[in-house]
Amino acid sequence: MTDFETQLLALFETAALRAGRIILDIYECGCSVDTKADSSPVTEADIAAEAEILAVLAPALVDIPVIAEEQMSQGIQPDISGGRFLLIDPLDGTREFISRNGEFTVNIALIEHGVPVAGIVYAPVLATAYLGGASAAWKLAIGENDEVVERTQIRVRPRQTPPVALTSRSHRDAFIGPYLDSLGVKDCRIVGSSLKFGVLAEGAADLYARYNRTMEWDTAAGDAVLRAAGGMTLTADGTPLKYGKTGQSGDADFANPGFFAWGQPSLYSTPSNSN
């Protein structure tokens, strides 16, 4: 592990844990819900957590532009043409936060030339985080004082036959069922937010298929962890999901196409399987 990666992952941990504490405090007290221009919900927790993450990262990473969800909703979009930038979703799974099921996360990722190379996914209520970089991926147990009390290296498992699939708690679509049927899936588990990538990374499932629209900040951190654990996220044409997608014809900047996140690299889904 390089000095930069060591320092970066430590910063990601600090930022995510501090944001998680803010989110938990608001979660316990309750808060009002507003609606953004795209009709998605936003709460005080989203805004406060993003501010804390930026406050931790900005002084140490002054030369790396940041694409953060709540800033983007305000029209703040820095130049990322240099190829290296951060993607932040301070509260992925706002609907899970509002419904109080605990399955929401803090997501922070570093992108280099379209590839998510480092990331953290932290679920404050579950006291669990997933961290990944170029060298490895880890599952972290978080203690009552917001510190890491256990750090376990994780790896994807060999794909099961039939595979175990994961699907979204709040975003279902009509195409997932037939696709999973085509793979012979019998066990399909519902998991909220970007936790699905962590479940794949730790070898507890095989596939997460998503056809409905997502944004890059929704997936980048989890995708970084999955890749660090030996998995991959593919688009329908079988190529790795890329980041930094701006100027897209017919869609917004940083919007993702449908994708297939697989735990086992040697047994990826092919485009024909999605028909």
Buried (B, 14 or more C-beta within 10 A) or exposed (E): EEEEBEEBBEBBBBBBBBBBBBBBEBBEEEBEBEEBEEEEBBBBBBBBBBBBBBEBBEEEBEEBBBBBBBBBBEEEBBEBEEEBBBBBBBBBBBBBBBBEBBBBBBBBBBBBEEBBBBBBBBBBBBBBBBBBBBBBBBBBBBEEEBEBEEEEEBBBBEBBEBBBBBBBBBBEBEBBEEBBEEBEBEEBEEBBBBBBBBBBBBBBBBBBBBBEBBBBBBBBBBBBBBBBBBBBBBBBEBEBBBBBBEEEEEEEBBBBBBBBBBBBEEEBBEEEBBE
